[in-house]
Each structure stands twice: as structure tokens, then as C-alpha cells.
Amino acid sequence: MNSIYKDYVKGRSATPQTEQAKPEQVKNSAGGYVFKVDEATAIDRFLILGSDKPTYYASAQTLTRDNAKAVVAYAQGAQTGPDLVERIVEISTEGRAPKNSPALLALAIAASVGNDVTQRRAFGALSKVARTSTHLFEFVDYLDSMRGWGRAPRRAVAEWYTSKTADSLAYQAVKYRQRNGWTHRDVLRLAHPAALSPEQDNVLHWITKGISDTDPISLPQVIQGYEAAKGCVNGGEAARLISEYNLPWEALPDVVINTPQVWKALVPTMGMTALMRNASRVARLPVTREKSQIEEAMAARLRDPETVRKGRLHPVNILTAMRTYASGRSQTDGSGSTWVPNRHVTDALDAAFYASFQYQEPTGKRYLVALDVSGSMGAEVKPGLSARDVSAAMAMSLLATEPGVDVVGFTAANTQARYGQRRYSQGYDPYEAAMTSLDLSPRRRLDDNVAAVRGLPFGRTDCSLPARWAREQGRDYDAIVIFTDNETWAGRTEHPFQALQKYRKVVGHKVAQIVVGLTATDFTIADPTDPHSVDVAGFDSALPSLVAEFTK
């Protein structure tokens, strides 16, 4: 019999995960006992992971409600309220989350329920967190439903407009004309900003009154180009206007947007997020030499690490875009449109994924990276991506950084059909470990690495398996990094923290444990009293540096 099960067969020396091993443990959504993360970690999970997707066990509505309660409680604290605003700004401005929506919601909560100091800081941080008009409209929508419009909101939103140059404000007004049911005209009528210059006043006047009441010559070039493009029906003419007036693609009429001339003019200067999201639109253009040149230009920009970092491309968003683009079929709009992916663009997206992480010098430490591949990790966390997919991709950032990494997939095998009713006394464990060494490599296409993990069999969740496996295999690691949704329950021999304690005794030194949570629940397998265990949000683009710093 494999000695990994001797503890249970001899007589229970540890606690099954469906029973409480410590009084501070709580029951997770799967029925196992785990720990509750502290408030700061819960806030980080919400800001980075969001809660707009259900988990295997909990609905998105439940997750959002629970997370909102945590944010409200944090915002109302005299000390924690200002800390919350600081954390929102840090995560948002560093581009550590794939979506800015959780940060905007948390900022609106802080501005609505915090004390005077917290509210002042929240409104003062608006321009840092709401960097585009889309962000502003979303924040205004949240704020409007929470507290309405008083002096402080009006002043903060007015300063969002007046802090921009006339050219910058004009670009925002042209590129992001409406979102979430709000337009600039709606917001300006509520905020009543007083322009700080005649040029700024002209832009505000154009937004509220239109071109008929504004002298076109006095307006920034991007507005003049937008007005000129309204009646454009020719791709060549549209391309000329793009180059002359630096127009964003949102300023163009639908009739010209799918012409090669337009995309040849757009690709060199358009934002990186827009470039990535429109790769499939370019792929649907007629096959011509001009199309090939456009795709080469796209690939060149995506391959440039500095351009990727400046463009705030998040690794999870790149993974989503790459999966869609490489599939050759639209996943979300229901159109059923297809295209032939360009290999150079796919390779460039692959390179952009690794460039999007914060750079980290290798530590030279020994890591076991363990991916939870149980059934609950099959829940979708991003469009077309499961928690299992994202964990494999994020793990690749560690493999690309550190030379001493072993990667395994783990799940407690769902063996009822294989073993029938055989009992422990017969030498069989119906929760037999399924540990799979994974041959993942940054030299292989990212999507191929993700597919290798996606193809593993699903089973039950037992997060004690990585430490048990390392102990039985005689492997000596400096850190165990576990990617999981923390819904462990199937371990009949011991809790994850108990398995870790035993492993540390065997190797004779403190082994760091980094628990990378893939869902925005408040559960963790990490014992909060263990100073050598830490929780990290699973979509965090700072993951390699966080792991390295904690391990060191």
C-alpha cells in the first residue's frame, strides 16, 4: 500500500477535512473546513478577481453581495477606510487586475459610506482610478445609486474634466461618447464644471451644445476630424482623416470600419487594448498583401515588451484575447463569424502575455507549483476561461521566471466507479490521490500548455495532496505554490495545514506556502496563524514578484 495513506489506515492521526481541526475554521461551500481570509486579503481578492462570475458552488450574485459587505465594513472603519482608498489606487494604477470595475465600485462605496477623511480621499483619487470616460461613467453610475449628488461629488467630477487639457478632454469626448447609459452631456449637467481656459470651455460647449453652436476652428483637431468623418463612406478618405486628425477607431462610421485602408492607418497608433481586441476584425478582412502588412504591424507592436507594459495589458485579458483569436471563431457576439488566425499575431500575443507581468529577477529557490484540477476548478471565471485554464496560464509566469520549478496537477480521484465499495480495511482508499507531473514549458505555446491542463481528468478537491506528495517523494522545496478555489473537502487523512506541518518536519526547514486563490470567496486553506503562509489573488499581474518576495 502507498505509504501516503498509512496515517489513516493505522488509526486516524489527523482530521478529515469535513471535520473541524481548529476552532477558528469555517465551513466552505463544498462542506469542508478551511480558514477565513482576513479583511485585507478579502479586499484584494475582490479588487483583482472581481465577483461577476459564479463559482462552482456560489452564484455571482452571492459573491458580489458578500464582497460588497466586506468593502462596506472596511470603508466605514476610521483606520481601514483610508487604507482601502490607498489599496484601490495601488491595484488600479499598477494594472494588477484584469478589470477596473471592482476598483471603481469600491471607490464609490468609500465615497458614499466612509467617514469625512475617507470620502475626501476617495473623491481625491477619482482621476487616478477613473482614467478614461468609460471609467468615469461607471463610477458615476455606482455613485448615483448609492448617495446621489452633493457638493463633494460635483466638485470631484468637475475636477475630472477641468484637470485635463483641451486636447485630452476632446479625445475622451470623441473616443468614449457614452457608456452605462451615461453621456458626457448627462454628467456635465450634474457636475457644472467651470472651464479653466477658453480652449477647455470650447470643448465643454461642444459636448453640451454640438457643432452648430460652436466655432469649429476653435476646437481641437480630433473633434474637427470627428465632425469631418461623420459623412465619410470611402476607406481611403477615412484613412486620410485618421492620419491627419489622429482619430480613434470609435470616431469612424460603421460603413468604413472594415476596410483595409482604415486599419493600415489605425494600427500604428491605436491603444494596445483596442489593438488586441480587434485582431479578429483584421483577420476577417479580405486576403490581400495589404492585410498581411497590417497583421505584421500588429504583431510587431504586441511583441514589444515596453509597449505592452505602457499599454497596461493584463495577462488574463491577453489570454482571453489569444484564446478567441486562435480559435478562429467569435465566442461572444453570437454572429458565428470565422477567420483564419495569423501565426505571427498568435505568437506575438503569446510573447505579450509574458511581457505583461512585472519583471522579477530569479530567486534560485526550489518551488513546487501545484494546480488544483478538481471538478470545481472547471467553473468559468472569465469568458471562455475556467479557473483551471487561468491557473495554468498564471503558473507559466513562474516557470518563465524561475529555473527550479516542478509543476503538478492534483485532485482526489473520483474512484467510486473504479473501486466500487471496497473499504479501507481491504487496503484501498476511495479518495485515492491523483497527482500528475505536468510537462509545461514557456518555450511551448501558452495555449498548448493550458490545453494540457484542461485535458486532465476532473475529480474531488483535496488540497493536502501537494504537501503529502512532496513528503512521500522525498522532494525538498523552499516553497509550495497552490493554485486553488479553496473548496477542499475530500481529504480523509488530514487538512492541508496539517500536511504542510508534517512536510516541514521531514525536510527540517520552514517551507513557504503561497495560496493563489482563483475565486473571490473569503475561504483559504492557509492557516492565518502560520507566518510562513500567505494568500495571493489568482489574477494578479504582480504574481511572480509577490511569490519571490515572500519566499525570500
N, C-alpha and C positions, 0 to 999 in steps of 0.2 A: 504494500500500500504506500502511496506517495506520502512522505512524512509531513507534507503541508497540512494534512488533516489529523495528525496524531493527537493534537490538543483536544479535539472534540471527541475522538473515539475513546481515548483513555479515560475521559471524565472531564467535564467542562472546566477549563481553567480561565476562560474569558466569557464574555457576554454576547449572546446573539444580538444582531443589530435591530431586531424587532423588540428588544427589551432595553430599558434604560440602564446605562452603565454609570452615569453620573447624574446627580440631581438636577443640574442645570441644562441637561439635554432636553430637546423638544422633538415632537414627532413631525417628520417631514410629510410631504403629500403622498408618498408611497407607503407610509406606515412604519418606516424605520426611524430610529432615534439618532439625531445629529445635534449640532450646536446651532445657536442663533448668532448671526454675524453682528458685530457692533454697529452703532448708528452710522459711523463714518464710512464703513465698508458698504453698508446698505445704500448710502447716498451715492458712492462711487459706482456701484452696480447699476443703479438707476440711470445715472448720467451717461454711462458708457454703453450699457446694454439696452436701455430703454425697456418698455414693457408693452409694446404694441403687438407682440406675437404671443400666442398661448404656449405654455409648456405642454409636455405630455400629460401632466396631471392638473394643471391650473389654467383657467381661461385668461385671456388678455385683460378682460375687464377686472377680474380679481387681482391680477398682478398690478395693474395701474392704480386701483383703489388702495391696495396695501402700500405701494411705494409712495403714493401721494400722502398718505398718513405719516409716513416716516419723514418725508420732506417738510410737511407742515410742522411736525413736532420739532424738527431741527431748526426751522426758520423762526419759531416762536421763542427759542432759548436766547437769553441775554448774551451768552458767550458763543453759542453754536450758530446763531443767526448770521453774524458777520463772517464766521468761518465758512458757512455754507456759500455765501456770495463769493468768497475768495476761491473756493474749490470749483464752483461753477465757471468762473472766469478762467482758471487754470486749465481745466479739462477742455473747455470750448476753444480757447485761443491756441492751445497746443495741438488741436486737431486730433485728440486722442479717441474720440467717439465717432462712429460712422454717421450718426445723425445729430444735428444740433437741437432737435425738438425737445428732448428731455431737459437740456440746459435752459432753454427758453421757458419751458413750463416751470422749472424750479425757480428761475429768476422772477417770474410773475408771482409765484407763491410767496417768495421772500419779500417782494414789493407790496404784497397785499396783507400778510398776516404777521410780518416781523415787527419788532419794536422800531422806534424812530431811527435809531442808528442803522439797523438792518435795512429798513426801507430806503434810507438815503444812499446807502452803499449799493443797493440793488439798482436803483434808478441811475446812479452814477456809473454803473457798469454796463448800461444798456448798449452803448455804441461798441463796446468790446465784444459782447456776446451776440448782439444782432448786427452782424457785419454787412448784411445785404437787405434790400427791401423785403424779400421773402421772409427773412428772419423777423424783421420789424412787424410785418403784418401778422405773423404767427403770435408774437409776443402781445401785440395789441388785442388780438382775439382772445387770448388767455386772460389778459388783464381786464378786458371788458366784461367777462363773465364772472370775475371774482370781486372786483371792487368799484368798477366804474371810473369816471373821470373827475379827478380833483385837481388841485393846483400842482401837486408833485408829478403825477403822470403827464399832465400837459407840458410842464417845463422840460421833463426828460425827453419826451418825444419831439418837442420843438427843437431841443438841442441836438437831437439826432440829425435833423435836417440842416440846421444852421452851422453845425461843425464841419460840414462838407464844403469843398469848393464848388463853384457853379458848374464846372465841367464834371466833377464826380457826381454831384446831385443829378445832373442831366442824364448821365449814363445809367444811374439807378432807376430814374423815372422811365427811361426808354426800355431798358432790359427787363425790369420786373414791374409790369404795369398793374397787375392785380394777382392776389393770391388769397386763399382762405375767405373769399367773399369780400375782401377789403381792396380798395384802391388808394392811391396816394391822395386823391381828392377827398375821400372819406376821412382819412387820417388828418390831413391838413385842416379840415373844417373843425375837427375836435381840438387840435393842438394849438392852432393860431400862431405859428412861429413868426417872429419879426426878423426879416432878412437883414443880414449884416453888411450887404453890399448891393449896389444896383444890379450887378450880374446875377447874384443869387435871387434877387427879387424878380428878375425877369423869368427865371426858371420856375419859381413858385407860381408866378402869374400864369405861365403857360400850362402848368399842371392843372390849375383850377379853372382857367378860362378858355384854354385852347389857343390855336394859332390865329384865329380870326381877331382876337383882342390883343395880340402880341406882335410886335415888330420882329419878323423872322431874322433880320440882320443882327439883332441884339442877342440872339440865342446862341448857346454853344453849338459847335459843329454837329455833334451827334444828334441833336434834336432837328437841326436843319436836314441832315441826311435821312432821319426817320420820316420826316414830312415828305421829302422828295421820293422816298421809296414806296409810299403808300399805293401809288398807282402803277408801280413797276410790274411788267409782265414778261420781261426779257431777262434771261440769266446773265447775259453779257453786261447789260446795263446795271443789274443788281450787283454784280461783281465790282463794277467801277465805283458804285456808291459805297460798297463795303470798304474798299481801299481808300477812297477819298475821305470818308467820314468816320472810319473805324467803327462801323456798325456791328452790333452783336447779332447773332442769327435770329433772336426773338423779334428784331425790328423788321424782318422781311415778310412780305406777303407769302401765303402758302403756295401760290402758283409758281414761285421761282425757287423755293427752298430745296427742291430735289434736283437741281441742275448741277452738272459738274463744275461749271464756271463759278458758281456761288461757293462751293466747298473748297475749291482751289484758293479762293480769296480768304475764306474763313479760317482754315486750319492753322496757318502760321501764327495767328494772334488770339484765337478763342481760348476761353478758360479751360483748364485741364479737366475739370469735372464734366463740362459740356462736351469736350473732345472725346472723352472716354464713353460717355453715354450715347453719342451719336455715331460711334464706329459702325454700328449695324446699318444706320441710314446711308452712310457712304458705301457700305458693302452692297447695298441694293441698287446703286447707280449702274447704268449700262456699262458693260465691259469695254473699256477703251484705254488707250495709253494714258489719257488724262486721269482716269480713275486710278490707275496704278501709281501715278505720280502723287496723287492726293494721299493714298494709303501709305506710301513711303514717307511722306512728310508727317503723317500722324504717328507712324512708328518711331520716327526719329525723335519726336518730342516726348513720347512715352518712355523711350529708352534713356532719356537724360535724367539722372538722379536728382540734380538740383532743381530742375523744372518740376519734377514730381513733388518734391518737398515744398517748394514755394506754392504749388497749386493745391496744397492741403489734401491730396488724395489719400483716403483712408484705405488700409489693406483689405478690409472686409468689403468695401464698395468696389474695389478693383476686382476682387474675387467674384463678386456678383456680376459685374460687367463682363469679365472674361468668360464665365460660365455661359452667359447668354450669347455672347458673340461667337464663341467656339461651337455652340450648339447649332448655329445656323438657322434658328427659328425663334420668332417672337414668343416670349413667355408670359407677358402681362397684358398686352393690349387686345387680345382676342382676335387679331386680324389674321393670324395664321401665316403671316408673311415669312418668307425664307430668303436666305442669301448664302453665298459661298465665302467662308471666312478666309481672310488673307493671312498666310502663315507668319509674315513679318509683323503684322499687327498683334497676332496672338502671342508671339514671342516677346514683343515689346510690353504687352500687358503683364506677362509673366515677370519680366525684369522690373516693371514698375511696382509690382507687389512687394518685392524685397526692398526696393528703394524707399518705400513709404514708411518703414519702421525707423524709429530713432536709432541712430548709429550707436553701436556698443562694441568696445574692444573685447575680444575673447578673454574669459577669466581663467581658462585652463582647468576648470573644475570638472568633476565627473557627474553627469546628470542621467537620471532615469526619467524619461518623458513618457507618461502613461496616459493613454487616451481611453476614456470610458466609451465603449461602443455598445452599451446596453440598449434595450428597446426604447427607453425614454429619450435617449440622445438622438433618436430619429425625428423628433419634433422639429418643425420648421422654425428657424429663428430669424431668417431673412428670406425674401422672395427667392424660392428655388434652392435654398440652402438649409440643411439641417444643422443641429448643434454638432453632430458628428463631423459633417463637412468642415465647419468653421474650425473645430478643434484641430483637425488635421492640417489645415492651412496655417493656422497660427503657430502650431508646433514647428512648421517649416522655418519660421523665423529664428527659432533657437538652433535648428540644425545648420542654418546658414551662418550662424554667428559662432557657435561653439564646436570644437572638434571632438570632444569627449561625450557624446550623447548616444544613449541607447533608447530606442523607441519601441513601445509595446502597446498593443490594444488589449483591453481586458473586459471581461463580462463573466458573470456566473452563468454557466451554460444552462439553458432551459432543457433539462435532460429527462423530463418525465416520460416522454415517448421512448427514449433510448433505454432507460433503466427500469421502466415500469415501477413496481412497488418494492424493489429491493431496499433493504434497510441498512442503517449504519452497521449493525451487528454482522452483516454479511460482507462488510468491507467496502461498501460503495457510498459515495456522497452524492445525493441527488442534486446538490448545488456545486458540482464539480467545476473547478476553475477552468476558464478558457482564456489562456494567455497566448497571444500571438506576437512574435517578434516581427516588427514591420521594417521592411527594406525601403525606407523613404530617403530621398536624397534631393538637395537643392539643385543638383545637376540634371534632375529629371523635371519634365514639365509639371508645374504646380497642379494642374487639373488631373494629371495622371496619378500624382501622389494622393490627392483627395479621393479619386476613384478607387484606389487600392484599399483605403479605409472604408469607403462606402460599401464595398463588396463583402466585408466581414459579416459573419452571422450575428444576428441580434440575440441577446439573452437578458438575464436579470442583472440588477445593479449591485455589485459588491466592491466597494472602494477600499477594502482591506487587501485586495489581491496584489497590488503593486509591491507593497512592503513585504508581504508574505512570499511573493515570488523572488524578490531580491534576496531575502533571507535564505530561502531554500536553495537558490542558485549560487550562493556564496559570492554575490556581487557587492562590491564596495562603492557606494556613491556618496558624493558630497551633498546632493540634493535630489529629491523626488518631486517632479512637477506633474501634478494630476489635473487633467482637463476633465471636468465632470459637471453635471447639473445638480450634484449633491443629493440625489434622491436614492441613496444607498439603503438597502433593506435586506438583501438576500444572504448576507454573510451569517452562517450558522455557527462559526467558530469564534469570531471576535470582531470588535469595532475597528474602524480604520486607525483611530488614535492608539488603540492597544497594539495593533500590528506594528505601527511605527515605533512604539516604545520597545518592543521586542527586537526589532531590527537594529535600533540604535545600540542596544546592549550587545548584540552579536558583533557588530563592526567596531564597537568601542569608541565611537566619537559622535558628536552631535550632527545629525543629518538634517539639513533644512528641508522643510516641506512647503511647497508653493501650490496652493489650491486655486486653480484657474476656473472660476465659475462661469458657466455658459448661459445661465438664465438669471433673471432679475428677482429671484426669490431671496428670502433672508436666511437660507439654510447654508451650513457649511460642515464639512467633515473635520475641519481643523479645530482642535481644542483651543479655545481662547486663552487658556492659562499657559499654553505652550509658547514660550518666546521664540522658538525656532520654527514656528509655522505661521504662514501669512496667507491672506486671501487676495487675489487679483481678479479684476474683471476681464472676462474672456475676449472682449473685442478691443482691448487697449493696445493702441499702436506703440506704446512705450513698453510692451511686454518684455522684450529681450533685456532692456536696461533694468527693469524692475526685478526680474529674476536674478540677474547678475549681481545687483547691489545687495539684495537680500542674502544671496548665497555667500558673497564675500564677507 
